[in-house]
Amino acid sequence: MGQKRDTFSSKLGFIFAAAGSAVGLGNLWRFPYLAAKYGGGIFILVYLLLAVTFGFTLMITEVSLGRKTGLSAAGAFKKLDNRFGFVGVLASIVPFIITPYYCVIGGWVIKYMVSFLSGHVGAAAGDDFFTNFIAEPVEPIIWFAIFILLTSIVVIIGVQKGIEKASTILMPVLIVLIIAISLYCITRPGAAAGVKYYLFPDIKHFSATTVLAAMGQLFYSMSLAMGIMITYGSYMKKDGDLRDSVRKIEIFDTLIAFLAGLLIVPSVFVFSGGSKDALSKGPSLMFITLPKVFDSMNLGGLIGGAFFILVLFAALTSSISLLETNVSIVCDKLHWERKKATIAITIYVLIVGGLVSLGFGPLSFIKILGMGLLDFFDFISNSVLMPIVAMLTCIFVGFIVKPKTVIDEVESSGSFKEKKFYVVMLKWIAPICLALILIFAVSEALGFITV
């Protein structure tokens, strides 16, 4: 690029930015409904065990590759072994697919936040409010455009003054908000039954699908296999304790997901009279069921408004990391300046995201493999490409450049007490688990299995 690569100014800045990437819509609606579906406490226990083993292995690998090479995913694999440059290309495709539709959902969040804060709680809780809104040809695109422009402004400003500064403000506020709203919700009359259901492990709900669902959620939640952690690792200073930073990112991510479940599951449980059906689907939970819950509460408008501010902050920290990854790839490959690359990617996101938004209205007749545009893009990125990229990354580091490449990078700035365990996870356990996730997710999406 002909210019020095940006870096995060501090270890805390890196942790907040990377944690902000990991904390997104998946934490706030996907984790709670999966926890409810797969037995509450048992799911949480399995998730925690996987986070400190499986998730740690993949994340420390990606951050190390980024810091060692000083490049985004597109260049990192190629620099270490030219034959495996295609893995970086595959990883780079993922954020280009995800960013447009993720920002469309971000626009929906802004719409609901404005509706609650402006006093239109009853309207937002209406049965047809969500479906009528997303079917509109113009209004959803306006909110989507506002969301992507907010994201783009932060990315244009840069790593330290933009991403790092925004993350160090948004993440603490997000944590305070979710703790406050959770405490309010679990102290509502009748909420104790929902809290018990969410936290109490029931062994009869344990199964292979519980493990695979928890593993899949962890995989998506931590922003793995989409180039983000490699990109952020490339901005990390060489003297930052890599192992310690990854552990803290995991703690932030898991804490937010856990608190989101503590907020949502008891509230919806009480509202629905203990019915798990009300918790079973992500989009309807966030945009249909929860508004009804807030509408039924005292101070529902205020609590609902605060909740959607929380969701907006989480969505923004993730969209910033997605867009930054796209921009980093373009800058590394085409040697463009940050501003030019960001504007180009923003235009691309507006075009593709606009089509995705219209897929719920005028373009709803377009179906690929029986799926609408948003569902198809989500399936290709999350269920197909990400497990494949993660498997190839494990094989690449485990057998081609060898685990010592990562171990040396970690130990150059701190200890790596788990290195023997890491090697076993990387070479054998993680690839097998990822293959199972891929088979499970694709089979479920194509209707071969039902869970």
KARAWO-V580523 format. One record per residue. N is the residue number from 1. RES is the residue in three letters. NEAR is the number of other ideal C-beta (glycine too) atoms within 10 Angstrom. Layout:
# KARAWO-V580523
n = <N N>
res = <RES RES>
near = <NEAR NEAR>
This chain:
# KARAWO-V580523
n = <1 2 3 4 5 6 7 8 9 10 11 12 13 14 15 16 17 18 19 20 21 22 23 24 25 26 27 28 29 30 31 32 33 34 35 36 37 38 39 40 41 42 43 44 45 46 47 48 49 50 51 52 53 54 55 56 57 58 59 60 61 62 63 64 65 66 67 68 69 70 71 72 73 74 75 76 77 78 79 80 81 82 83 84 85 86 87 88 89 90 91 92 93 94 95 96 97 98 99 100 101 102 103 104 105 106 107 108 109 110 111 112 113 114 115 116 117 118 119 120 121 122 123 124 125 126 127 128 129 130 131 132 133 134 135 136 137 138 139 140 141 142 143 144 145 146 147 148 149 150 151 152 153 154 155 156 157 158 159 160 161 162 163 164 165 166 167 168 169 170 171 172 173 174 175 176 177 178 179 180 181 182 183 184 185 186 187 188 189 190 191 192 193 194 195 196 197 198 199 200 201 202 203 204 205 206 207 208 209 210 211 212 213 214 215 216 217 218 219 220 221 222 223 224 225 226 227 228 229 230 231 232 233 234 235 236 237 238 239 240 241 242 243 244 245 246 247 248 249 250 251 252 253 254 255 256 257 258 259 260 261 262 263 264 265 266 267 268 269 270 271 272 273 274 275 276 277 278 279 280 281 282 283 284 285 286 287 288 289 290 291 292 293 294 295 296 297 298 299 300 301 302 303 304 305 306 307 308 309 310 311 312 313 314 315 316 317 318 319 320 321 322 323 324 325 326 327 328 329 330 331 332 333 334 335 336 337 338 339 340 341 342 343 344 345 346 347 348 349 350 351 352 353 354 355 356 357 358 359 360 361 362 363 364 365 366 367 368 369 370 371 372 373 374 375 376 377 378 379 380 381 382 383 384 385 386 387 388 389 390 391 392 393 394 395 396 397 398 399 400 401 402 403 404 405 406 407 408 409 410 411 412 413 414 415 416 417 418 419 420 421 422 423 424 425 426 427 428 429 430 431 432 433 434 435 436 437 438 439 440 441 442 443 444 445 446 447 448 449 450 451>
res = <MET GLY GLN LYS ARG ASP THR PHE SER SER LYS LEU GLY PHE ILE PHE ALA ALA ALA GLY SER ALA VAL GLY LEU GLY ASN LEU TRP ARG PHE PRO TYR LEU ALA ALA LYS TYR GLY GLY GLY ILE PHE ILE LEU VAL TYR LEU LEU LEU ALA VAL THR PHE GLY PHE THR LEU MET ILE THR GLU VAL SER LEU GLY ARG LYS THR GLY LEU SER ALA ALA GLY ALA PHE LYS LYS LEU ASP ASN ARG PHE GLY PHE VAL GLY VAL LEU ALA SER ILE VAL PRO PHE ILE ILE THR PRO TYR TYR CYS VAL ILE GLY GLY TRP VAL ILE LYS TYR MET VAL SER PHE LEU SER GLY HIS VAL GLY ALA ALA ALA GLY ASP ASP PHE PHE THR ASN PHE ILE ALA GLU PRO VAL GLU PRO ILE ILE TRP PHE ALA ILE PHE ILE LEU LEU THR SER ILE VAL VAL ILE ILE GLY VAL GLN LYS GLY ILE GLU LYS ALA SER THR ILE LEU MET PRO VAL LEU ILE VAL LEU ILE ILE ALA ILE SER LEU TYR CYS ILE THR ARG PRO GLY ALA ALA ALA GLY VAL LYS TYR TYR LEU PHE PRO ASP ILE LYS HIS PHE SER ALA THR THR VAL LEU ALA ALA MET GLY GLN LEU PHE TYR SER MET SER LEU ALA MET GLY ILE MET ILE THR TYR GLY SER TYR MET LYS LYS ASP GLY ASP LEU ARG ASP SER VAL ARG LYS ILE GLU ILE PHE ASP THR LEU ILE ALA PHE LEU ALA GLY LEU LEU ILE VAL PRO SER VAL PHE VAL PHE SER GLY GLY SER LYS ASP ALA LEU SER LYS GLY PRO SER LEU MET PHE ILE THR LEU PRO LYS VAL PHE ASP SER MET ASN LEU GLY GLY LEU ILE GLY GLY ALA PHE PHE ILE LEU VAL LEU PHE ALA ALA LEU THR SER SER ILE SER LEU LEU GLU THR ASN VAL SER ILE VAL CYS ASP LYS LEU HIS TRP GLU ARG LYS LYS ALA THR ILE ALA ILE THR ILE TYR VAL LEU ILE VAL GLY GLY LEU VAL SER LEU GLY PHE GLY PRO LEU SER PHE ILE LYS ILE LEU GLY MET GLY LEU LEU ASP PHE PHE ASP PHE ILE SER ASN SER VAL LEU MET PRO ILE VAL ALA MET LEU THR CYS ILE PHE VAL GLY PHE ILE VAL LYS PRO LYS THR VAL ILE ASP GLU VAL GLU SER SER GLY SER PHE LYS GLU LYS LYS PHE TYR VAL VAL MET LEU LYS TRP ILE ALA PRO ILE CYS LEU ALA LEU ILE LEU ILE PHE ALA VAL SER GLU ALA LEU GLY PHE ILE THR VAL>
near = <12 5 9 6 13 18 19 23 15 14 18 15 22 27 24 26 29 31 25 30 27 28 33 27 21 25 28 28 25 20 29 28 23 22 29 24 19 23 21 24 17 21 25 21 15 22 25 16 14 19 21 14 17 21 26 21 25 24 24 27 30 31 28 27 27 25 25 23 20 17 24 30 35 24 20 28 29 18 14 21 12 8 11 19 16 11 25 29 16 20 31 26 19 24 27 20 18 26 28 24 24 28 31 29 26 27 22 24 24 20 24 25 21 15 22 26 16 12 10 15 21 13 13 26 22 15 9 9 19 20 13 10 19 22 15 15 13 9 14 23 20 14 21 26 18 16 26 24 12 17 28 24 14 23 27 17 17 16 24 16 12 21 27 25 18 23 28 18 12 21 21 11 12 26 18 11 19 26 15 14 22 19 12 18 24 18 11 18 6 13 19 13 12 26 18 13 20 24 16 11 14 11 8 7 14 16 13 9 14 20 20 20 23 25 21 25 22 27 24 24 24 29 31 27 29 30 30 28 29 32 33 29 31 25 24 24 14 12 9 21 14 25 21 15 24 26 17 18 29 22 14 21 27 23 16 26 26 21 23 26 26 24 26 29 26 26 28 24 25 21 21 16 8 13 11 15 10 21 26 14 14 18 16 16 21 25 22 19 24 27 25 18 24 25 18 13 17 8 11 18 19 15 22 25 21 20 27 27 18 25 28 19 22 27 25 24 26 25 27 24 30 28 26 28 31 26 26 31 26 22 20 23 16 11 11 16 12 21 14 14 23 26 15 15 24 23 12 15 28 18 10 19 27 18 17 26 31 20 23 19 15 12 15 13 7 13 12 12 10 10 16 17 23 21 18 20 22 20 18 19 22 21 21 15 20 26 24 18 25 25 20 21 28 24 17 21 26 20 12 15 16 14 20 12 16 26 18 13 22 24 14 14 19 14 11 19 9 16 15 11 13 22 18 13 22 22 16 12 15 25 19 11 25 27 14 16 22 19 14 22 20 15 14 17 20 12 8 10 12 6 12>
